[in-house]
Structures are given as C-alpha cells and as structure tokens.
Amino acid sequence: MTLAVTLAHAFGDFTLDVGFKAGPGVTALFGPSGAGKTSIANAVAGLFTPREGRIELGGRVLLDTAAKVNMSAHKRRIGVVFQDGRLFPHLDVAGNLAFGARYAPRGAPGPDRAEILALLGIEELLSRRPGTLSGGEKQRVALARALLARPEFLVMDEPLAALDGPRKDDILPYLEGLRDRARVPILYVSHSVSEIARLADRIVVLREGRVLRAGPVADVLSDPEMVPLVGVREAGSVFEAQVLGHDADGLSRLGVSGGTLILPRVDADPGKHIRIRVLAQDVLLSLESPKGLSSRNILPVRVEALHQGAGPGVAVSLRLGEDRLLARITARAAAELGLRPGLACHAILKATAVPRGDVGAAHE
Ligand SMILES: Nc1ncnc2c1ncn2[C@@H]1O[C@H](COP(=O)(O)OP(=O)(O)OP(=O)(O)O)[C@@H](O)[C@H]1O
C-alpha cells in the first residue's frame, strides 16, 4: 500500500511545496521545528486542506484539488496518533477502543481485537480511565484505538514526544512490533534521529517546507552531507547486525557485513537480527591496524567520501563490507592522515559507540 503525496500551501511567509511517496513499512518525516511536518501529516489525515495537492493511497484518490476531490477524514481509512494521545477522558480504555472499532469497515483485513490488545500490552488496562494512565500507556491505547478502525495507513505525529527517555524506550518495542506484525504502513513524524534510526525504513528530510532528501534510512543517515541537518552529535550510521553470542563478561558479539563488533550486552537472542546506530563522533580512524589499543572493535574500511563542515569537523563516509559507516573527525586529522576516496584504513569503535536506546529489532 503506497501513499503518494504532492502538496502546496502558503501560511504567510511560509510555503509548503512537497512531493514524496510512503510505504510499505515505516516512512519517517524528519525535519527541524517549523519544517512543515505536522501540516503534511494533517493534510494526509484530512484534517487540513492545502491550497493545491493530490494524495493517493493504494490507487484511491483522497485529495485532488484540481478535480475538487477532498475525501472527509473518516472515509480516508487513515489512522492518526498524535503526540498527546487525545483519548476521550470520560470513557474508560474499553470505551475508547470501542470508539475506534466503530469506524472499521465490515470485513476489512487486519489484526483482530485480541491480537491488537496483546501487541500493545493493554489487556490489563481496559477498565481504567485515561486520567489514571501513564503517558506511555495512553499512547499504547491511542495506537490500539487507531488500529481497531482497521486503517490502511497510520499517521503518527511525534507519538513519543511527550514521554521521558525511559518511557520512550518502553514504547519503542511496541512500535517495532506494530511495524513487523500489524503490517500497516506508517508515516512517522519525528525530529528524533534515534527514533527514526530504530523504526523507519525510509526517511523524507524536510527543511523550510521542501523535501531536501528522501531514501532508505541507512543511506540517508550515513550520508556525510546530512551531518549538518542531523546535527553533529546525532549523526551516525544505521545498519543490521546479527547477534553471534553473549560473553560472560557482559559483552555481546555482533556480526556485521564487514566484521565483528563487540558491544555491551544487547537484549536479543543469538541468531537474531538487530538494527544498530553507530554515532559518527565515536568512530576513530587509523591508517594502520592499531596494536595495544583498548578497543576490541577494529574494522577494515575504505574511504568513500569526505564532507567538510562549517566548523573544524569533517564527516567521512566509509565502506564497511556491504554497509556504510560514518565517522566524524577533525579536518586537521583528515589532512594529516591524507584521507581521500578509495583509501583503505581501519575504523575503531568504542564499545559505547552504540547508545543503549539505539539497538532495535531489525524490520522482519
Ligand atoms: N494554521 C496555521 N496558520 C498559520 N501558520 C501555520 C498554520 N499551521 C502551520 N503554520 C506554519 O507553518 C509552518 C510549518 O508548521 P508545522 O507545524 O507544519 O511544522 P513542523 O515541522 O510540524 O514543526 P514542529 O516540529 O514544531 O511541530 C510554521 O511556520 C507554522 O507556524
């Protein structure tokens, strides 16, 4: 099921002029505050009508301003989950869920109620009022309510933004489960690189109402040109790894296409495929294979491209087997090492280069 979107609109000085496709899987809409993410999500959901636009979902035309087609929100079969959940406070959880189910067209495919309750772990919450739920529980109920309407597509606008760090980590596995088992494509609005690196298959990067870049998450996030947009602290590469084993000293061995990584224990069984994000600032480069170094992660790589930032840093894109690794080093170091495309060298990763929250399930 593919969503195809083109939109143009002006709010005073701000103009939105975008075109992109989303689905199957999770497509992230990423950009700084004011880039136009929420306006796009609202237009897709049918909550805002742009001056010009066309939105098609799996061949159904939801909006075509030229042809004066503008399907109402509830006919679009698009489930929406907002940052604040927006549960009905006077209804208990079961009542909120029943409200979602009312919109499900007869015979529409999708997981049944019991599966949805189990997927989101809310079986025990049915008699509770929203006011008594934690932020994470509210969001899980909002997700279940949206899914019970059997949508063909889900739009989530910063669904984790109201949650604190530990609560975000609690709910991310549910979103991974939703992605892998409910099989409803998702447009996921976020300005968190970490969330996007964990969940999304594709990313649409927005800036000032325009699409700057769109493509597979691993390609876009490991592109050195993206570092200024993503932010130097957040920049990093995303790739899949297979858990090879857990060692008695609390470390796990992970197989990646270009070698083996040793990281603090990851929460996945041997044999499982996981997705990891390696922060560019935690990758060092060496021309020789270093000896007597504390790091166990020394990987042979080849320089692909360098991108000089505005400051003293250079982003270096490296080929690691089938994957791309991003390193951020100083321009002085890059010059002294003579880094240039094609050069073979060694990447050194600290065991802490993959933050805990940046280990997720690989998309099944
Ligand atoms: N109804 C409106 N009236 C006037 N201006 C609006 C309206 N809705 C959005 N805008 C403007 O459009 C621009 C994009 O807003 P939008 O909320 O889509 O961005 P965003 O990327 O979702 O930002 P954030 O991450 O802060 O939510 C902003 O400059 C905003 O002020």
PDBQT file of the ligand as one rigid body, heavy atoms in Angstrom, charges set to zero:
ROOT
HETATM    1  N1  LIG A 401      -2.922  27.160  10.691  1.00  0.00    +0.000 N 
HETATM    2  C1  LIG A 401      -1.797  27.837  10.512  1.00  0.00    +0.000 A 
HETATM    3  N2  LIG A 401      -1.804  29.164  10.360  1.00  0.00    +0.000 NA
HETATM    4  C2  LIG A 401      -0.666  29.846  10.151  1.00  0.00    +0.000 A 
HETATM    5  N3  LIG A 401       0.551  29.294  10.079  1.00  0.00    +0.000 NA
HETATM    6  C3  LIG A 401       0.625  27.962  10.221  1.00  0.00    +0.000 A 
HETATM    7  C4  LIG A 401      -0.534  27.156  10.452  1.00  0.00    +0.000 A 
HETATM    8  N4  LIG A 401      -0.142  25.858  10.554  1.00  0.00    +0.000 NA
HETATM    9  C5  LIG A 401       1.195  25.867  10.390  1.00  0.00    +0.000 A 
HETATM   10  N5  LIG A 401       1.657  27.106  10.194  1.00  0.00    +0.000 N 
HETATM   11  C6  LIG A 401       3.066  27.494   9.978  1.00  0.00    +0.000 C 
HETATM   12  O1  LIG A 401       3.624  26.599   9.042  1.00  0.00    +0.000 OA
HETATM   13  C7  LIG A 401       4.968  26.266   9.378  1.00  0.00    +0.000 C 
HETATM   14  C8  LIG A 401       5.121  24.756   9.482  1.00  0.00    +0.000 C 
HETATM   15  O2  LIG A 401       4.421  24.297  10.632  1.00  0.00    +0.000 OA
HETATM   16  P1  LIG A 401       4.319  22.763  11.013  1.00  0.00    +0.000 P 
HETATM   17  O3  LIG A 401       3.588  22.688  12.316  1.00  0.00    +0.000 OA
HETATM   18  O4  LIG A 401       3.776  22.010   9.876  1.00  0.00    +0.000 OA
HETATM   19  O5  LIG A 401       5.857  22.398  11.203  1.00  0.00    +0.000 OA
HETATM   20  P2  LIG A 401       6.514  21.167  11.965  1.00  0.00    +0.000 P 
HETATM   21  O6  LIG A 401       7.657  20.749  11.122  1.00  0.00    +0.000 OA
HETATM   22  O7  LIG A 401       5.484  20.146  12.278  1.00  0.00    +0.000 OA
HETATM   23  O8  LIG A 401       7.043  21.836  13.279  1.00  0.00    +0.000 OA
HETATM   24  P3  LIG A 401       7.073  21.244  14.794  1.00  0.00    +0.000 P 
HETATM   25  O9  LIG A 401       8.100  20.173  14.807  1.00  0.00    +0.000 OA
HETATM   26  O10 LIG A 401       7.469  22.455  15.588  1.00  0.00    +0.000 OA
HETATM   27  O11 LIG A 401       5.699  20.767  15.110  1.00  0.00    +0.000 OA
HETATM   28  C9  LIG A 401       5.270  27.000  10.655  1.00  0.00    +0.000 C 
HETATM   29  O12 LIG A 401       5.963  28.184  10.324  1.00  0.00    +0.000 OA
HETATM   30  C10 LIG A 401       3.896  27.317  11.229  1.00  0.00    +0.000 C 
HETATM   31  O13 LIG A 401       3.933  28.487  12.009  1.00  0.00    +0.000 OA
ENDROOT
TORSDOF 0
